[in-house]
Amino acid sequence: MFSEALAILDRNTERYMIEEMNQEITEKKQEIQELTSMNAKKDELLAEKEDMIKRYRARMKELGVDPDSVDND
């Protein structure tokens, strides 16, 4: 009887631990999705910034200004 109670307790503990690990996995998957989304947004913003710089430099050249000679301070 005592060993049967221990076996039940072990089984319940095992199930609890598995449920906890599954919850942690689910949370980590959500965190990864959020970070992936943030990274994609960062990449999008960086591409926009690079495009703006290219357009700015092209416009400067159109105006006869060498973009590399301008003081950026």
MOPE-V667045 format. One record per residue. N is the residue number from 0. RES is the residue in three letters. PSI is psi in whole degrees, 0 to 359 (* if undefined). Layout:
n={N | N}
res={RES | RES}
psi={PSI | PSI}
This chain:
n={0 | 1 | 2 | 3 | 4 | 5 | 6 | 7 | 8 | 9 | 10 | 11 | 12 | 13 | 14 | 15 | 16 | 17 | 18 | 19 | 20 | 21 | 22 | 23 | 24 | 25 | 26 | 27 | 28 | 29 | 30 | 31 | 32 | 33 | 34 | 35 | 36 | 37 | 38 | 39 | 40 | 41 | 42 | 43 | 44 | 45 | 46 | 47 | 48 | 49 | 50 | 51 | 52 | 53 | 54 | 55 | 56 | 57 | 58 | 59 | 60 | 61 | 62 | 63 | 64 | 65 | 66 | 67 | 68 | 69 | 70 | 71 | 72}
res={MET | PHE | SER | GLU | ALA | LEU | ALA | ILE | LEU | ASP | ARG | ASN | THR | GLU | ARG | TYR | MET | ILE | GLU | GLU | MET | ASN | GLN | GLU | ILE | THR | GLU | LYS | LYS | GLN | GLU | ILE | GLN | GLU | LEU | THR | SER | MET | ASN | ALA | LYS | LYS | ASP | GLU | LEU | LEU | ALA | GLU | LYS | GLU | ASP | MET | ILE | LYS | ARG | TYR | ARG | ALA | ARG | MET | LYS | GLU | LEU | GLY | VAL | ASP | PRO | ASP | SER | VAL | ASP | ASN | ASP}
psi={316 | 317 | 330 | 320 | 320 | 321 | 318 | 316 | 316 | 316 | 316 | 320 | 318 | 314 | 317 | 315 | 320 | 317 | 318 | 317 | 320 | 321 | 318 | 319 | 316 | 317 | 319 | 322 | 318 | 317 | 318 | 318 | 316 | 316 | 322 | 319 | 317 | 321 | 319 | 319 | 319 | 316 | 320 | 315 | 321 | 318 | 319 | 317 | 314 | 321 | 319 | 320 | 317 | 315 | 320 | 314 | 319 | 319 | 320 | 317 | 320 | 324 | 0 | 19 | 131 | 113 | 336 | 348 | 357 | 135 | 125 | 14 | *}
